[in-house]
Amino acid sequence: MRTSRASSSVTEKWLLFTQLCLLKDLVIRCVRQFIRRAKSMLLSQNVVVEPTAEINVKSSSSSQQDLNNSFQIAQVRINDSVCIEIPVPEDTPLLRSVKKTCSVAAATTVEETVTTEFVPKISSGSYADKGESREYMEDEHICIDDLSSHLGSSFFRFPVPVAFYGVFDGHGGSQASRYIKENATRLFFEEDAVFRESHSTVNAFLLREVERSHRRAYRLADLAMEDESVVSGSCGTTALTALVIGRHLMVANAGDCRAVLCRRGRAVDLSFDHKSTLDAERRRVEELGGYFEGEYIYGELAVTRALGDWSVKRLSSSLSPLISDPEIKQMVLTEEDEFLIMGCDGVWDVMTSQYAVTFARQGLRRHGDPRRCAMELGREAFRLDTSDNVTVVVICFTSSPPASQRRRIQFCVSDEARAKLQTMLQG
């Protein structure tokens, strides 16, 4: 008789253990479902999370002896802190023995490292000087570290910080470079719907629309200069612009200004000088019926892309080989990207991209001031005997490292339920 009762008691305990294991599995499934939903929400808000969630389950009930002494619901390790209510079917055998109102509460850490995207904190400085060799200053530039504030937040609607920079190297006078500087925000932003609409995230579609908008702005500026009342036909300008949208950088160039990125001390060219020395440009011009006299297209200009210069563009009966369409490069900034140098050809005539990056990096390490860095770089160009106007813009990308947050979430049975379970286990 005792043997039968003992066997029955073991069977009951084994069934209870099985039911508790099923409850544990239910908890894990609920947590996994929560993780998937949380990740989906975070991704929809353009927040980067770890690609995988680590779930470690440790149960203290590893033997029959442990069943007789104590029981603890498994600890669950997930990403980010949670507080959830776990639905349990009403016909669960365990809940027929224990009050259904016994709560399964969340109180421990689910350990997750929440990693945020690198979004640079931008600061910039500029320097411009006509130099002793030139009678006039034909360069213009623009620096806007906070475009939303500049244009008005009610008009300019973007979910991340946006900054805009431009260097415009005029020739044949300063009319063309001055025109594009004075009308830059209207041409690039105010007249395009993409910057007036509300955007919740910065995605591939939006970036394509921004690139399309930039090409349109270059074309509109060029067409406006065809009007002799606006800009003389013998006047033109090169144009180099940089747009920073959160951690996305877009550089557009038409002419021989240059943008160079410093990536851990290494120079990365983000634009190419549109001159006859660039093989692709020479071929393009010649295929369109253009020609060079020495290094000058039609014997007039040293650049193969420019805004304005309609006296040269009208020399072609069909499509002019002198175009205003910019080359555009887009990239995602990382913690390795330290700063961007934008300069007119007066800088690059006397120094290489790597020389400029090394020189600027040394200065920024000494004082950390982009304005002073731009001035030092410009003066270095004059020291190296440049014979042109000099304009330099230095844009620094800095960010504090993202903080890692570790939290614990513990799933346990309430005290009342624990006492009832203990009573049942002790028979």
Secondary structure as GFF3:
##gff-version 3
##sequence-region A 1 427
A	DSSP	alpha_helix	2	44	.	.	.	ID=ss1
A	DSSP	alpha_helix	64	69	.	.	.	ID=ss2
A	DSSP	alpha_helix	93	97	.	.	.	ID=ss3
A	DSSP	beta_strand	104	106	.	.	.	ID=ss4
A	DSSP	beta_strand	121	129	.	.	.	ID=ss5
A	DSSP	beta_strand	139	144	.	.	.	ID=ss6
A	DSSP	alpha_helix	147	151	.	.	.	ID=ss7
A	DSSP	beta_strand	162	171	.	.	.	ID=ss8
A	DSSP	alpha_helix	175	182	.	.	.	ID=ss9
A	DSSP	alpha_helix	184	185	.	.	.	ID=ss10
A	DSSP	pi_helix	186	190	.	.	.	ID=ss11
A	DSSP	three_ten_helix	193	195	.	.	.	ID=ss12
A	DSSP	alpha_helix	204	224	.	.	.	ID=ss13
A	DSSP	beta_strand	236	245	.	.	.	ID=ss14
A	DSSP	beta_strand	248	254	.	.	.	ID=ss15
A	DSSP	beta_strand	258	263	.	.	.	ID=ss16
A	DSSP	beta_strand	266	269	.	.	.	ID=ss17
A	DSSP	alpha_helix	279	287	.	.	.	ID=ss18
A	DSSP	beta_strand	292	293	.	.	.	ID=ss19
A	DSSP	beta_strand	296	297	.	.	.	ID=ss20
A	DSSP	beta_strand	307	308	.	.	.	ID=ss21
A	DSSP	alpha_helix	310	313	.	.	.	ID=ss22
A	DSSP	beta_strand	327	332	.	.	.	ID=ss23
A	DSSP	beta_strand	337	343	.	.	.	ID=ss24
A	DSSP	alpha_helix	345	348	.	.	.	ID=ss25
A	DSSP	alpha_helix	353	367	.	.	.	ID=ss26
A	DSSP	alpha_helix	370	383	.	.	.	ID=ss27
A	DSSP	beta_strand	390	398	.	.	.	ID=ss28
A	DSSP	beta_strand	411	413	.	.	.	ID=ss29
A	DSSP	alpha_helix	415	425	.	.	.	ID=ss30
###
